[in-house]
Amino acid sequence: MLWIMRFSGFFSAAMVMIVLSPSLQSFPPAEAIRSSHHDSYLRLPSYQLSASTKSLEDRFTFRKASEFRNADECGSTDNKIRGVCDPSLVHVAITLDVEYLRGSIAAVHSILQHSLCPENIFFHFLVSESNLETLVRSTFPQLKFKVYYFDPEIVRNLISSSVRQALEQPLNYARNYLADLLEPCVRRVIYLDSDLVVVDDVSKLWSTNLGSQTIGAPEYCHANFTKYFTGAFWSDQRFSGTFRGRKPCYFNTGVMVIDLVKWRRVGYTKRIERWMDIQKSDRIYELGSLPPFLLVFAGRVAPIEHRWNQHGLGGDNVRGSCRDLHPGPVSLLHWSGSGKPWLRLDSKRPCPLDALWAPYDLYLDISSVVLELQLISRSNGTKLIKVYPSGRGSSPRGGFCGRPFGQKLCSVVGGVSMRRAKRKWAFFDDDGFGKGACEALIAISMVDKSDRMEWGGMWCRLKKKLNLGIGRI
């Protein structure tokens, strides 16, 4: 019997690098960038869904992640999880958009990789541009998730044009509306930015004791808090007086545990919107979605260990310079700031710590992929054919025809054209159907330039003409 082994990222290497001696350098934190019962929040732009799905498939290709199952102590979930309202679930909210999609997929992958009970995690994806459900499902077939459309018009009139454009994307403000977007039965949620990876069990963060507070986050009281607001803010008691009686500390909104019950009861969304409205007329702050959160919650945050937000790894917002880890243990690595690890890796100019993000990256760069086709049949023995995305293979047999390459990679393997053999050949993963039906097998794997297997599977030439069609890679 032929077995095709699958390999995920080399996350063990990441664990080695985490113990690198961290620098004692102190630096100002950077702004977090992705780093319902209200119909307007959930209004779907139906006119764009089908077209956008097709364009996304052409632009993005991700490897299918391994299946992540609960450990024995978690118990089986087959008959226990009863939907989004099940009280045993851990709820995680992340935004999805085209610019940060690669980061979001890596974040989800890291959470599943390090969770003791990954089947107990429910993901809430906030989108405003495209229908990404198909892409998520193909990458994580076993994932429990729901997609929520956030209408940009909700905040369009509240967003100031005076700050950096990247900080003012409407989806940056979707976290302000989680209490309205998510089902009323969801009482607590972890909100995470898209430019981070989790290297610890997220259930530890989930179990944070918020006490009497509505949100929990790592606080940084040594930061220069005054710089987040303008002189007009500090000189006007109507505004600066909001901090009277509290000890305001900076916190990064890219990692938060939120009590949605308290949020809904107090109506914090309206309080945040009021400050955003004031900003349009009085310009009381410079950054984007962070200051309204500070105005409402600074000094009223349940403290969480700093290990849960090793932020600033993206460098500062101007130079994107490389940074070291903060001193202390690490549970979450956060590339807040202007430099994103996937962009630096692709440009061949990575920072040292970007190597800790890379093992969770499921993005498949088709320009670096080689298809290895191994024909196994009783009569011909074994033959290896390597095929490149350009269609020029190391064998006269040529290229391979199929997705996700979006190119016509047509191969004749064993004298049979894959394109024309829809009734003779069928694709299957692992034990998709009995191998006894096959008179020949073709083992296929995609290998990148470093000889790491990206994907594996087999084609079967059927003994009988079963109209199963040709599957796709």
C-alpha positions as CSV (number, residue, x, y, z in Angstrom):
1,M,0.0,0.0,0.0
2,L,1.3,3.4,-0.9
3,W,1.3,6.1,1.7
4,I,1.9,9.8,1.1
5,M,3.2,11.6,4.0
6,R,2.2,15.2,4.7
7,F,4.4,17.7,6.3
8,S,3.4,21.0,8.1
9,G,5.8,23.8,9.0
10,F,9.0,23.3,10.8
11,F,7.6,24.6,14.0
12,S,10.2,22.9,16.1
13,A,12.7,25.3,14.7
14,A,10.6,28.1,15.9
15,M,10.7,26.8,19.4
16,V,14.5,26.7,19.3
17,M,14.6,30.3,18.2
18,I,12.3,31.5,20.8
19,V,14.9,30.9,23.5
20,L,17.3,33.3,21.8
21,S,18.6,35.9,24.2
22,P,16.2,38.8,24.0
23,S,17.4,42.3,23.8
24,L,16.8,44.6,26.8
25,Q,16.0,47.4,24.4
26,S,12.9,49.3,25.3
27,F,10.9,50.9,22.4
28,P,7.6,52.6,22.0
29,P,4.8,50.3,21.0
30,A,3.3,50.6,17.5
31,E,-0.4,51.0,16.6
32,A,-2.2,47.7,16.1
33,I,-3.2,47.0,12.6
34,R,-5.3,44.0,11.9
35,S,-2.3,43.8,12.9
36,S,-25.9,40.7,14.1
37,H,-28.8,42.1,15.6
38,H,-28.2,45.1,13.5
39,D,-29.0,44.3,9.9
40,S,-26.8,47.0,8.6
41,Y,-23.7,45.3,10.0
42,L,-24.6,42.1,8.2
43,R,-25.8,43.3,4.9
44,L,-24.0,41.2,2.3
45,P,-22.9,42.7,-1.0
46,S,-24.4,39.9,-3.1
47,Y,-23.5,41.5,-6.4
48,Q,-19.7,41.0,-5.8
49,L,-19.5,37.6,-4.2
50,S,-19.1,35.2,-7.2
51,A,-16.7,37.4,-9.1
52,S,-14.6,38.1,-6.0
53,T,-14.3,34.4,-5.1
54,K,-12.9,33.6,-8.5
55,S,-10.4,36.4,-8.4
56,L,-9.2,35.4,-5.0
57,E,-8.7,31.8,-6.1
58,D,-6.5,33.1,-8.9
59,R,-4.5,35.3,-6.6
60,F,-4.1,33.2,-3.5
61,T,-3.3,29.5,-3.1
62,F,-2.8,27.9,0.3
63,R,-1.8,24.4,1.2
64,K,-4.4,22.4,3.0
65,A,-3.5,22.3,6.7
66,S,-3.1,19.1,8.6
67,E,-6.1,17.9,10.6
68,F,-5.8,18.9,14.3
69,R,-7.6,16.7,16.7
70,N,-8.4,17.0,20.4
71,A,-6.1,15.3,22.9
72,D,-7.6,12.4,24.9
73,E,-8.2,14.6,27.9
74,C,-10.4,16.9,25.8
75,G,-12.8,14.1,24.9
76,S,-14.5,13.5,21.6
77,T,-16.4,16.4,20.0
78,D,-18.4,14.3,17.5
79,N,-21.6,14.4,19.5
80,K,-20.9,17.1,22.0
81,I,-20.4,20.4,20.1
82,R,-23.9,21.8,19.3
83,G,-23.0,24.9,17.3
84,V,-21.8,28.4,18.0
85,C,-23.7,28.6,21.3
86,D,-22.1,25.6,22.9
87,P,-20.6,26.7,26.2
88,S,-17.5,24.5,25.9
89,L,-16.2,26.5,22.9
90,V,-13.3,29.0,22.9
91,H,-14.3,31.9,20.7
92,V,-11.6,33.7,18.6
93,A,-12.4,36.7,16.3
94,I,-10.0,37.7,13.5
95,T,-10.5,40.0,10.5
96,L,-10.0,38.7,6.9
97,D,-9.1,41.0,4.0
98,V,-7.0,40.6,0.9
99,E,-4.0,42.6,2.1
100,Y,-3.6,40.7,5.4
101,L,-5.1,37.3,4.3
102,R,-1.8,35.5,4.4
103,G,-1.2,36.7,7.9
104,S,-4.7,35.7,9.1
105,I,-4.3,32.2,7.7
106,A,-1.0,31.8,9.5
107,A,-2.5,33.1,12.8
108,V,-5.3,30.4,12.6
109,H,-2.7,27.7,11.8
110,S,-0.6,28.7,14.8
111,I,-3.6,28.6,17.1
112,L,-4.6,25.1,16.0
113,Q,-1.0,23.9,16.1
114,H,-0.5,24.7,19.7
115,S,-4.0,24.0,21.1
116,L,-4.6,21.0,23.3
117,C,-8.2,21.0,22.2
118,P,-8.3,22.5,18.7
119,E,-11.7,21.1,17.9
120,N,-13.1,23.2,20.7
121,I,-12.1,26.5,19.1
122,F,-14.7,28.5,17.1
123,F,-13.4,31.2,14.8
124,H,-15.4,34.3,13.9
125,F,-14.0,35.9,10.8
126,L,-14.9,39.6,10.1
127,V,-14.9,40.5,6.4
128,S,-15.8,43.6,4.4
129,E,-14.5,43.0,0.9
130,S,-15.0,39.5,-0.4
131,N,-16.5,36.1,0.2
132,L,-13.6,34.2,1.7
133,E,-15.5,31.3,3.2
134,T,-14.6,28.9,0.4
135,L,-10.9,29.7,0.7
136,V,-10.9,29.2,4.5
137,R,-12.8,25.9,4.1
138,S,-10.4,24.5,1.6
139,T,-7.4,25.4,3.8
140,F,-9.0,24.2,7.0
141,P,-11.6,21.6,6.1
142,Q,-12.3,20.7,9.8
143,L,-12.4,24.2,11.1
144,K,-15.4,25.5,13.1
145,F,-16.0,29.0,11.9
146,K,-18.5,31.6,10.7
147,V,-18.0,34.6,8.5
148,Y,-19.5,38.0,9.4
149,Y,-19.8,40.8,6.9
150,F,-19.0,44.2,8.3
151,D,-20.4,47.0,6.2
152,P,-17.7,49.7,5.8
153,E,-20.5,52.4,5.6
154,I,-21.1,51.9,9.3
155,V,-17.8,53.8,10.1
156,R,-17.2,55.6,6.9
157,N,-18.6,58.9,8.3
158,L,-16.7,58.4,11.6
159,I,-13.3,57.9,10.2
160,S,-10.9,60.9,10.2
161,S,-8.9,61.6,7.0
162,S,-6.1,63.1,9.1
163,V,-4.2,59.9,9.9
164,R,-2.2,57.4,8.0
165,Q,-4.4,55.6,5.5
166,A,-3.3,52.1,6.6
167,L,-4.7,52.8,10.1
168,E,-8.0,54.0,8.8
169,Q,-9.2,51.0,6.8
170,P,-12.9,50.4,7.9
171,L,-12.2,46.8,8.9
172,N,-9.8,48.1,11.6
173,Y,-12.9,49.3,13.4
174,A,-14.9,46.0,13.2
175,R,-13.7,45.0,16.6
176,N,-15.7,47.9,18.0
177,Y,-18.8,46.1,16.9
178,L,-18.1,42.5,18.0
179,A,-20.8,42.6,20.6
180,D,-23.4,43.4,17.9
181,L,-22.0,41.1,15.2
182,L,-21.6,37.9,17.2
183,E,-24.6,35.9,18.4
184,P,-26.0,37.0,21.8
185,C,-25.1,33.6,23.2
186,V,-21.4,34.3,22.7
187,R,-20.5,35.8,26.1
188,R,-16.7,36.1,25.7
189,V,-14.3,36.4,22.7
190,I,-10.6,36.7,22.1
191,Y,-9.9,39.3,19.5
192,L,-6.6,38.9,17.6
193,D,-4.9,40.9,14.9
194,S,-3.8,39.3,11.6
195,D,-0.1,39.9,11.9
196,L,0.7,37.5,14.8
197,V,1.2,33.9,15.7
198,V,0.3,32.1,18.9
199,V,3.0,29.7,20.3
200,D,1.1,28.5,23.3
201,D,-2.3,27.0,24.1
202,V,-4.9,29.8,23.4
203,S,-7.2,28.3,26.1
204,K,-4.8,29.8,28.7
205,L,-5.6,33.3,27.3
206,W,-9.3,32.4,27.2
207,S,-9.3,31.6,30.9
208,T,-8.1,35.1,31.9
209,N,-9.9,36.4,35.0
210,L,-11.3,39.8,34.0
211,G,-12.7,40.5,37.4
212,S,-15.0,43.6,37.2
213,Q,-13.4,44.8,33.9
214,T,-14.9,44.4,30.4
215,I,-11.6,43.8,28.6
216,G,-8.3,42.3,29.4
217,A,-4.9,43.0,27.6
218,P,-1.2,43.3,28.4
219,E,-0.6,46.9,29.7
220,Y,2.5,49.0,29.2
221,C,2.5,51.8,31.8
222,H,6.1,52.9,31.0
223,A,5.0,54.1,27.5
224,N,4.6,57.9,26.9
225,F,0.8,58.0,27.0
226,T,0.6,61.7,26.2
227,K,1.9,61.2,22.6
228,Y,-1.3,59.4,21.5
229,F,-3.3,62.6,21.8
230,T,-2.8,66.1,20.4
231,G,-2.1,69.3,22.2
232,A,-5.7,70.3,21.6
233,F,-6.8,67.3,23.6
234,W,-4.6,67.9,26.6
235,S,-5.4,71.7,26.7
236,D,-9.1,71.2,26.8
237,Q,-10.5,69.9,30.1
238,R,-13.6,68.7,28.3
239,F,-11.4,66.0,26.7
240,S,-8.4,65.4,29.0
241,G,-10.7,65.3,32.0
242,T,-11.9,61.9,30.9
243,F,-8.8,60.4,32.5
244,R,-9.4,62.0,35.9
245,G,-9.5,59.4,38.6
246,R,-7.8,56.6,36.5
247,K,-4.3,55.6,35.8
248,P,-4.2,55.4,32.0
249,C,-1.8,52.9,30.5
250,Y,-1.1,52.0,26.9
251,F,-2.4,48.7,25.7
252,N,-2.3,47.1,22.3
253,T,-5.7,46.4,20.9
254,G,-4.4,43.6,18.7
255,V,-4.8,41.1,21.6
256,M,-7.8,41.4,23.8
257,V,-10.1,39.2,25.8
258,I,-13.6,40.8,25.8
259,D,-16.6,40.2,28.1
260,L,-19.3,40.7,25.5
261,V,-22.1,40.6,28.2
262,K,-20.7,43.6,30.0
263,W,-19.9,45.4,26.8
264,R,-23.5,45.0,25.6
265,R,-24.9,46.0,28.9
266,V,-22.9,49.3,29.2
267,G,-23.0,50.1,25.5
268,Y,-19.3,50.6,24.9
269,T,-19.8,50.7,21.1
270,K,-21.7,54.0,21.4
271,R,-19.0,55.4,23.7
272,I,-16.3,54.7,21.2
273,E,-18.4,56.2,18.4
274,R,-18.8,59.4,20.4
275,W,-15.1,59.9,20.6
276,M,-14.7,59.1,16.9
277,D,-17.3,61.8,16.1
278,I,-15.4,64.3,18.3
279,Q,-12.2,63.5,16.4
280,K,-13.7,64.6,13.1
281,S,-14.3,68.1,14.3
282,D,-11.6,68.6,16.9
283,R,-8.7,66.3,15.9
284,I,-7.8,65.2,19.4
285,Y,-5.5,62.3,18.3
286,E,-3.2,61.2,15.5
287,L,-3.4,57.4,15.2
288,G,-6.4,55.5,13.9
289,S,-8.5,53.0,15.8
290,L,-6.4,52.8,18.9
291,P,-7.0,56.2,20.7
292,P,-10.8,55.7,21.0
293,F,-10.2,52.4,22.8
294,L,-7.7,54.2,25.1
295,L,-10.2,57.0,25.8
296,V,-12.8,54.5,26.9
297,F,-10.8,51.7,28.5
298,A,-7.3,53.0,29.6
299,G,-7.0,52.5,33.3
300,R,-9.9,50.0,33.3
301,V,-8.2,47.0,31.8
302,A,-7.7,43.6,33.4
303,P,-3.9,43.0,33.2
304,I,-2.7,40.0,31.2
305,E,0.9,38.7,31.2
306,H,3.1,40.4,28.6
307,R,4.0,37.0,27.2
308,W,0.6,37.2,25.4
309,N,1.6,40.1,23.3
310,Q,5.3,40.3,22.3
311,H,4.4,43.2,20.0
312,G,6.4,45.6,17.9
313,L,8.2,43.0,15.8
314,G,7.2,44.8,12.6
315,G,9.5,47.7,13.6
316,D,8.4,51.2,13.8
317,N,5.8,52.7,11.5
318,V,8.3,54.7,9.5
319,R,11.4,52.6,8.8
320,G,10.1,49.1,9.4
321,S,13.3,48.3,11.2
322,C,14.1,44.9,12.8
323,R,13.3,44.4,16.5
324,D,14.3,41.9,19.1
325,L,12.1,40.1,21.5
326,H,11.1,41.7,24.8
327,P,12.7,40.1,27.8
328,G,10.7,37.2,29.3
329,P,8.7,34.2,28.1
330,V,6.7,34.2,24.9
331,S,3.2,32.9,24.2
332,L,2.3,35.2,21.3
333,L,4.5,37.0,18.7
334,H,3.0,40.1,17.2
335,W,4.4,41.9,14.1
336,S,2.6,45.2,14.8
337,G,4.2,48.1,13.0
338,S,4.8,48.7,9.3
339,G,7.0,45.7,8.6
340,K,5.1,42.4,7.9
341,P,7.0,39.1,7.9
342,W,5.4,37.7,4.7
343,L,6.4,40.8,2.8
344,R,10.0,40.8,4.1
345,L,10.4,37.1,3.5
346,D,9.1,37.4,-0.1
347,S,11.5,40.3,-0.7
348,K,14.4,38.2,0.5
349,R,15.1,40.9,3.2
350,P,13.7,39.2,6.4
351,C,14.4,40.3,9.9
352,P,15.8,37.5,12.1
353,L,12.5,37.0,14.0
354,D,10.5,36.6,10.8
355,A,11.8,33.0,10.8
356,L,9.5,32.4,13.8
357,W,6.5,33.3,11.6
358,A,7.4,31.3,8.5
359,P,6.6,27.8,9.8
360,Y,2.9,28.7,10.1
361,D,2.7,30.2,6.6
362,L,0.4,28.1,4.4
363,Y,0.7,30.3,1.3
364,L,1.8,28.4,-1.8
365,D,4.0,30.3,-4.2
366,I,3.5,28.5,-7.4
367,S,6.7,30.0,-8.9
368,S,8.8,27.8,-6.6
369,V,6.8,24.6,-6.8
370,V,7.9,21.4,-8.6
371,L,5.5,18.6,-9.2
372,E,7.0,15.2,-8.8
373,L,4.9,12.5,-10.6
374,Q,5.8,8.9,-9.9
375,L,4.1,6.4,-12.2
376,I,3.6,3.1,-10.5
377,S,2.2,0.3,-12.5
378,R,2.6,-3.4,-12.8
379,S,4.0,-3.4,-16.3
380,N,6.2,-0.3,-16.4
381,G,7.8,-0.3,-13.0
382,T,8.5,3.1,-11.5
383,K,9.3,6.3,-13.3
384,L,9.8,9.8,-11.8
385,I,8.9,12.9,-13.7
386,K,9.5,16.4,-12.4
387,V,7.3,19.2,-13.8
388,Y,7.7,22.9,-13.3
389,P,5.0,25.6,-13.3
390,S,6.4,26.9,-16.6
391,G,5.2,23.7,-18.2
392,R,8.7,22.7,-19.1
393,G,9.5,19.5,-17.3
394,S,12.7,17.5,-16.8
395,S,11.1,14.8,-19.0
396,P,9.7,14.9,-22.5
397,R,6.3,14.1,-20.9
398,G,5.9,17.9,-20.2
399,G,3.8,19.7,-17.6
400,F,0.8,18.8,-15.5
401,C,-2.7,20.1,-16.1
402,G,-4.6,21.2,-13.0
403,R,-5.3,23.7,-10.3
404,P,-4.2,25.7,-8.3
405,F,-1.6,26.9,-10.8
406,G,-4.1,28.7,-13.0
407,Q,-1.8,27.7,-15.9
408,K,-2.2,25.0,-18.6
409,L,0.2,22.4,-17.3
410,C,-0.9,19.5,-19.4
411,S,1.0,16.2,-19.0
412,V,0.8,12.9,-20.7
413,V,1.7,10.3,-18.1
414,G,2.1,6.7,-19.0
415,G,0.7,7.5,-22.4
416,V,-2.6,8.9,-21.0
417,S,-3.5,12.6,-21.3
418,M,-4.8,13.7,-18.0
419,R,-7.0,16.4,-19.6
420,R,-8.8,13.9,-21.7
421,A,-9.0,11.0,-19.3
422,K,-11.9,12.2,-17.1
423,R,-13.5,8.8,-17.2
424,K,-10.4,6.7,-16.6
425,W,-8.5,8.7,-14.0
426,A,-9.7,9.9,-10.6
427,F,-7.8,11.8,-7.9
428,F,-8.0,10.7,-4.2
429,D,-6.3,11.7,-1.0
430,D,-5.1,8.9,1.3
431,D,-7.8,6.3,1.3
432,G,-10.4,8.2,-0.6
433,F,-11.6,5.0,-2.2
434,G,-10.3,1.5,-2.5
435,K,-7.0,1.1,-4.3
436,G,-8.2,-2.2,-5.6
437,A,-10.1,-0.4,-8.3
438,C,-6.8,0.9,-9.7
439,E,-4.7,-0.7,-12.5
440,A,-2.1,2.0,-12.1
441,L,-1.2,4.6,-9.5
442,I,0.5,7.9,-9.9
443,A,1.9,9.4,-6.7
444,I,2.1,13.2,-6.9
445,S,3.8,15.6,-4.5
446,M,4.5,19.3,-4.7
447,V,8.0,20.1,-3.6
448,D,9.4,23.6,-3.1
449,K,12.9,24.8,-3.8
450,S,14.2,23.6,-0.4
451,D,12.8,20.1,-1.1
452,R,10.0,20.4,1.5
453,M,6.9,18.5,0.6
454,E,4.0,20.9,0.2
455,W,1.3,18.5,-0.7
456,G,0.8,14.8,-1.5
457,G,-1.8,12.6,-3.1
458,M,-2.4,10.0,-5.8
459,W,-4.1,9.5,-9.1
460,C,-5.7,6.2,-9.9
461,R,-6.3,4.8,-13.3
462,L,-9.5,2.9,-12.9
463,K,-10.0,-0.7,-14.0
464,K,-13.6,0.3,-14.8
465,K,-14.8,3.4,-16.5
466,L,-16.3,5.2,-13.4
467,N,-17.3,8.7,-14.2
468,L,-15.7,10.2,-11.1
469,G,-14.0,13.0,-13.0
470,I,-10.6,14.4,-12.4
471,G,-10.1,16.0,-9.0
472,R,-7.9,19.0,-8.6
473,I,-4.8,19.6,-6.7
